Amino acid sequence: MPASDSDATIDAGRASIRMRRLRAIGLMCLTMLLFAVLDTTGKYLVTTGELPVIQVVWVRLASQLAFTLAILGPLSLPRLAATNKLAGQLLRSTLMLGVSVLNFVALKYLQLDQNTTIFYLAPLVVAALAGPLLGEWIDWRRAVAISIGFVGVLVVIQPGFGGFQWAYLVALGATLIYSLYNISTRYLSAFDGPEVTLFYSTLVGIAATAPFAFAEWQWPQDVATWAWLISMGVSGGIAHWLLILAHRDAPAPILAPFVYTGLLWMSLGGYLVFGDVPAIATLAGCAIVIASGLYLISREQHRRA
């Protein structure tokens, strides 16, 4: 093959990779928007709508499973249920359920931007826990970044000051469980496909929360409330699928910084729906957490290189 043809082939390949990565970045930004819509809707239902948290969680999971099966078709059930790590899937699904419940409890009392900032601590916690749980130990630079990230969360929750409230501890608990959930996801990705993992996440949550949800069930008073409830499952289902597609087109370190666009959508939703304006402490703490997370990502890229 002539050199010019070889160069043209290489350039075309690079252009294809760039386009795939740009598409993946767009999908990641859209994913974070949908997650913000989900959380904003959930906060609205448990505060303004005064529906029980456990009922909102159950309907969200049930409608997400129904949406997934509608997309894949009911004949896909045997394939979705075929797992190589049943115990691991059950553990991960239990962790996800804990995250969902604690997240909606925290959202009932915290602003969307406050809750999101604390959740941004999750990548730092994952990096800290990856050593003892996965054998992926960190160097001293990343340890410092993790410590600074925790300082950023302390700026947000202001322990010992008037701004602190117990719901911050709920959000921190949700973040810790979410970090364990992410580690279990990384572990299971070597054994099961993403569709299988997503299926078990919703199925186990539906079964576990059903008795509690029906015990506290309050029938929505209008069609609009039902629509908001079901929309949570749809937006959550689409978001998870887009997340899978994004990671197929680009490696995680490239996509990770765009997770932080969620703060923009959360802040916008909090302002438009609830009239919440981010506090200075929240913005300062969020900046510290994001800076720590971005440094951690850059160190990871450097290590891999």
N, C-alpha and C positions, 0 to 999 in steps of 0.2 A: 504493500500500500504506500503511495507517495506520502511524503512528509506533510504536505498541505492537507491531504485527506485525513491523516491521523490527527493533525492539530484540530481540524474541524470537528472530528468525532469527540475529541477530548473537550473542546469548548461546548459542544452540544450536551455532553454529559454533565458538565459543570452547571450549565444553564438549567438543565432539568432538576438537578439537586437544589439549586437556588429557588426555583419555582416551587418545588415540593416543600422546602423549608418555610418559604413565605406563606404558602397555603396552611401549613401546620401552625404557624404563628397566628394567622387569622382565626383558625379553628380554636386555638387555645383562648384567645381574647373573647370569642363568642361563647366558649364554655364558661368562662368566668362571669360573663354577663348573665347567662342562664342560671348559674348558681346564685347570683345576687337576686335575680327575680324569685327564685325558690325561697331564699331566706327572708326576703321582704314579704312575700306572701305568707310564709309561716308565722312571722312576727305579727302581721296584721290579724291573722286568724286567732292566735292565742291571746292577743291583747284586745283589739277592737271587737273581734268576733266572739271573744271569751269562750272558745272551744277548749276542751282539755288537751293538754300537750300530747298525751298518749294516743288520743283519737286522731290528731293531726298527723302524727308519725305513722300510724297504721294506714290511714287513707293514702298518704303520700307513697308508702311502699307498695300497697296493693295496686294503686293506679299506675305506678311505674312498672310493675310486673306485667300488668295487663297491656300496657303500651308496648313493652318489649316483645311479648308473645304475638301481639298484633302485627308487629314489624317482621318478626322471624317466622310466624306461623305456628299453630299448635303442634304440627308434626315435628317441630324442632325440640320438643320436650326431652325425648330420650338422649339426644346429643348434649343438651344443656345440663342434664342431670348426671352425665358420665364424668366423674372426677377421679383423679388418681390420688387425691389427698382429702378424703372426706373429713377427717378430724380437723385438718388445717382449715378447710372451708368453713366448718361450723364455728371454729374459734374466730376466724376473721369476720364472719357474719355477726357474731355476738359483739365483737368490738365495734363494728359499724353501727349496730343497733344502739349501743351505749353512746356513741358519738351523736347520733341523731336525736336521742332523747335529751341529753345534756345540752346540746346546741340549742334546741328549741326552748328549753327552760331558761338558758342564759339570755336568749333573744327576747324573752318576755320582759326582762328587766334592764337589759343593756341596749345602748344604741348599736345600730348595725356596724358602724365604723369601729366602735370599741371592741365588739366581739370579733370582728375580722382581724384587727391588729393582734389580738391574743392568739388567734388561729395561725397567724403568720409565723409564730414561734415554732410550729410543727417541723419544718425542715431542719431547724437547728436541733430540736429534740431527737429527730430521726438520726442525725449525724452523731449525736452523743450516745445514743443507744445502739447504733449499728456495731460498735466495737464489741460489747459484751454479748450481744445477741446474734450477730452475723460474722463476727471476727474481722470487721472492717474498721480498724482503729484509725483515729485521727491524729494529726500532728499538733504541735503546740499552737501554731497560728490559727488553725480552725477551732481549737479549744478556746482561744481568746475571743474569736468571733462569736462563738456560742455564748460565752459569758456576757459579752456586750449586748447580745440580743436579749438575754434575760434582764439586763439593766433597762433596756427599752420597754419591756413589758411592765417593769416596776414603775417607770415614769407614767405609764397609762393608768395603772390601778392605784397608784399613790397609797401604799400601805402606811397606816399611821396618820393619814390625813383625812379630811372630811369627805373626799371624793371616793373613798373605798367602800365597797359593798360586797355582800356575800356572793352575789352572782358572778363576780370576777373569779372566785374559786371554782364555780361550776364551769366557767369557760376554760379555765386552766386544766380542770379535769378532763374536759372534752378534748383539749389539745393533746394531752398526754395519751389518751386512748386513741386518738386519731394518728398519732405518731406510731404507736404499736400496730395499728391497722395498716399503715403504709409499709411497715417492715414485713408484716405478714403477706401483704400483696406482692412485694418483691420476691419473697420466698416462694409463693405459690405460682408465680409467673413461669417458673421453670418446669412446672408439672401440668398446669391446666391453662387453657386459653382464656382470654379476657371475658368472653361471653359466658363461660361456665362460672367464673368467679362472680360476675355481675348477677347471674341468675340466683346463686346461692345467697348472695347478700340480701336480696329482697325476699326470697322465700322463707329463710330462717327468721327474718325480722317480722314478717307477717304472722307466722305461726306463734312466735314468742309474745307478741304484743296483743294478739287478738283477744284473749280473756280480759285483759286490763282495759283495752279500748272499749269493748262492749259493756263492761261493768260501769264505765263512766260516760257512756255514749250520750251525746246531746244532738238531737236532730237539727240540722241547719234549718233556719227559718225561711230561707228563700233559695231560688235557683242560683243566684249569683254566688252564694257561699259554697254551694256544691261545685260550681264551676271553678272557683278559686282552689278548692281542695283538690280536685282532679288535675288542675293545671300544674300543681306541684309535682305530681308523678310524671307528667308529660315533659315538663322542663327538666326535671332530674334525669329522666331516661335519655332525652336528647343530649343533655350535657355529658353524660357518661359515654355515650356513643361517640360524640365529637372528640372527647378526650382520648378514646382509643384510636380514632383515626389520626389525630394529631401526632400521637406517639409512634404511629406507623410511618409517618413521613419525615420525622425529625427526632434526633436524640433528645433525651430528657434535659441535659444541661442547656440546650438552646432554648427550650420551651420554658424552663423554670422561671426566668425573670418575668415572664409575661403573666405568671400567676398573680403578681402584685397589682395588675390592672383591676383585680377584683375590688380593691379598696375604693377606686373611683366609682365603680358601679354601686357598691354598698353605700357609700357616702351620698351618692345622688338619690338612691332609693330612700334612704333615711330622711333626706331633706324633703323630697317631693311628697312622700306618703305620711311621714310623721312630724315634719318640721324640725328635725334634729340637725343642729349645726355642730360639726366636729370641734371639740375643745382643743385648746392649744396643747395641753398635755398629751392628748391622743395623737395629734399630728406629730409632735416631737418624738414620742415613743415609737410611733409607726415608722418614722424616718430612720431611727436607730435600728429597729428590727429589720427593715428592708435592706439597709446598708450592710448589716451583718450577714443577712441571707445572700445578698449578691456577692459579697466577698467569699462566702463559703462556696458558692457556685463557681466562681472564678478559680479558686484553689483546686476544686475538683477537676475542672477542665485542665488546669496546669498539670495536675498529678497524672491524669490520663494521657496527656501529651508526652 
